[in-house]
Amino acid sequence: MKKLFLGCVLAVPALVGLANLMYAPKAEASPAEHCEWEYYSDATYSNHVGWSVLTCSGRSYSGGTATPYYQVMCSPC
């Protein structure tokens, strides 16, 4: 009985360790383009109200207000 208990006690941490080694988090690729959005208050595109940037390193920055009225410019990384 002691051998069975000892076997189980040793097997559980080994299985947990093996499961951790087999798990690999999903890799995320960097974007292929650097993009900049300029947001406007309405469809006339005359009143600038916000901006947003997605860099080649995958970081994003923004300021102001995002609206459905925008223009975007992208360039390859």
C-alpha positions as CSV (number, residue, x, y, z in Angstrom):
1,M,0.0,0.0,0.0
2,K,2.9,2.4,0.8
3,K,4.5,1.7,-2.6
4,L,1.2,2.6,-4.4
5,F,0.8,5.8,-2.4
6,L,4.4,6.8,-3.0
7,G,4.1,6.0,-6.7
8,C,1.0,8.3,-6.9
9,V,2.7,11.0,-4.9
10,L,5.6,11.0,-7.3
11,A,3.6,10.6,-10.5
12,V,1.3,13.6,-10.0
13,P,4.1,16.3,-9.9
14,A,5.8,14.5,-12.8
15,L,2.6,14.7,-14.9
16,V,2.0,18.3,-14.0
17,G,5.6,19.2,-15.0
18,L,5.3,17.3,-18.3
19,A,2.0,19.1,-19.0
20,N,3.7,22.5,-18.4
21,L,6.5,21.6,-20.8
22,M,4.1,20.6,-23.5
23,Y,2.1,23.8,-23.3
24,A,3.4,26.6,-25.5
25,P,1.5,30.0,-25.6
26,K,0.4,31.1,-29.0
27,A,3.0,33.4,-30.7
28,E,1.7,36.8,-31.9
29,A,3.2,38.2,-35.1
30,S,4.1,41.9,-35.5
31,P,2.0,43.8,-38.0
32,A,3.2,44.0,-41.5
33,E,2.4,47.7,-41.8
34,H,2.7,50.9,-39.8
35,C,-0.7,52.6,-39.9
36,E,-1.9,56.0,-38.8
37,W,-5.6,57.0,-38.4
38,E,-6.9,60.6,-38.4
39,Y,-10.5,60.9,-37.0
40,Y,-12.9,63.7,-37.9
41,S,-16.1,64.9,-36.4
42,D,-18.3,64.4,-39.5
43,A,-18.3,63.4,-43.2
44,T,-16.8,66.7,-44.3
45,Y,-13.5,65.7,-42.8
46,S,-12.8,69.3,-41.9
47,N,-12.7,69.1,-38.0
48,H,-9.9,66.9,-36.8
49,V,-10.9,65.3,-33.4
50,G,-8.5,62.3,-32.8
51,W,-5.7,60.1,-34.0
52,S,-4.4,56.5,-33.6
53,V,-1.1,54.8,-34.5
54,L,-0.2,51.1,-34.8
55,T,3.6,50.8,-35.0
56,C,5.7,48.1,-36.6
57,S,6.5,46.8,-33.2
58,G,2.8,46.1,-32.5
59,R,2.3,49.0,-30.1
60,S,-0.7,51.3,-30.4
61,Y,-1.1,54.9,-29.4
62,S,-4.1,57.1,-29.6
63,G,-5.4,60.5,-28.6
64,G,-8.6,62.5,-28.9
65,T,-11.9,60.8,-30.0
66,A,-12.3,57.9,-32.4
67,T,-15.3,58.4,-34.8
68,P,-16.6,56.5,-37.8
69,Y,-15.2,59.3,-40.0
70,Y,-11.5,58.6,-40.5
71,Q,-8.7,58.5,-43.0
72,V,-5.9,55.9,-42.7
73,M,-2.4,55.8,-44.1
74,C,-0.3,52.7,-44.0
75,S,3.2,51.9,-45.0
76,P,5.1,48.6,-45.0
77,C,7.4,47.8,-42.0
